[in-house]
């Protein structure tokens, strides 16, 4: 299992695929991310779709999210259509879009 980190001073334009790995976004990604887990840190931004087992958003994301477990921290700013089995949201997190929680 590998962990890929997009640091604060890095901007990626294009899609990221890490089937069995983890992706930490501290900088900016313009494109889709497909991974085992995705963590968008405070100050990080993803403009594109995220598909992963586990998604944790502390920063900003716009696009689409499809995952098993979605966690929105207090600083999260999400503009996306979301499909998730479970959703955990802290007070202060913002989510705009269509949300489908499938359970299980």
C-alpha positions in Angstrom: 0.0 0.0 0.0 1.5 3.3 -1.1 0.7 6.9 0.0 1.0 9.7 -2.6 1.2 13.2 -1.3 0.4 16.3 -3.4 2.2 19.0 -1.3 1.0 22.6 -0.7 3.1 24.1 -3.5 2.1 21.5 -6.1 -0.7 21.7 -8.7 -1.6 18.6 -10.7 -3.6 19.0 -13.9 -4.9 15.6 -15.0 -6.4 12.4 -13.5 -4.8 10.4 -10.7 -5.3 6.7 -10.4 -3.8 4.7 -7.4 -6.0 1.6 -7.2 -4.5 0.2 -4.0 -2.9 3.3 -2.6 -3.8 6.4 -0.6 -3.8 10.0 -1.9 -3.2 13.0 0.3 -4.0 16.4 -1.3 -2.4 19.4 0.4 -2.1 21.3 -2.8 -4.4 21.4 -5.8 -5.7 18.8 -8.2 -7.6 19.7 -11.4 -8.8 16.3 -12.5 -10.4 13.1 -11.2 -8.9 10.9 -8.4 -9.5 7.2 -8.2 -7.8 5.6 -5.1 -8.4 3.4 -2.1 -8.6 6.5 0.1 -8.4 10.2 -0.5 -7.7 12.8 2.1 -8.1 16.5 1.1 -6.3 18.5 3.8 -7.0 22.1 5.0 -5.8 24.3 2.1 -6.0 21.5 -0.3 -8.4 21.6 -3.3 -9.8 19.1 -5.8 -11.7 20.2 -8.9 -12.9 16.9 -10.2 -14.5 13.6 -9.3 -13.3 11.5 -6.4 -13.9 7.8 -6.3 -12.5 5.8 -3.3 -13.4 3.5 -0.5 -12.8 6.3 2.1 -12.9 10.0 1.5 -12.0 12.6 4.1 -12.4 16.3 3.2 -10.9 19.1 5.3 -10.3 21.5 2.4 -12.3 22.1 -0.8 -13.8 19.8 -3.4 -16.0 20.4 -6.4 -17.3 17.7 -8.8 -18.6 14.3 -7.8 -17.8 12.0 -4.9 -18.5 8.2 -4.9 -17.3 6.3 -1.9 -18.2 3.9 0.9 -17.3 6.3 3.8 -17.3 10.1 3.5 -16.1 12.3 6.4 -16.5 16.1 6.2 -14.4 18.0 8.8 -15.4 21.4 10.1 -13.5 23.4 7.4 -14.8 21.3 4.5 -16.3 23.1 1.5 -17.9 20.6 -0.9 -19.9 21.4 -4.1 -20.6 17.9 -5.4 -23.1 15.2 -6.1 -22.4 12.6 -3.5 -23.1 8.9 -3.4 -21.8 7.2 -0.2 -22.7 4.4 2.1 -22.0 6.5 5.2 -21.6 10.2 5.9 -20.0 11.8 8.9 -20.1 15.6 9.1 -18.7 18.0 11.7 -20.4 21.2 12.6 -19.2 23.9 10.2 -18.8 21.7 7.2 -20.5 22.9 4.0 -22.0 20.6 1.4 -24.0 21.8 -1.7 -25.3 19.2 -4.1 -27.3 16.1 -4.5 -26.6 13.6 -1.7 -27.5 9.9 -1.7 -26.6 7.8 1.4 -27.1 4.1 0.6 -26.4 2.7 4.0 -24.7 -0.6 4.7 
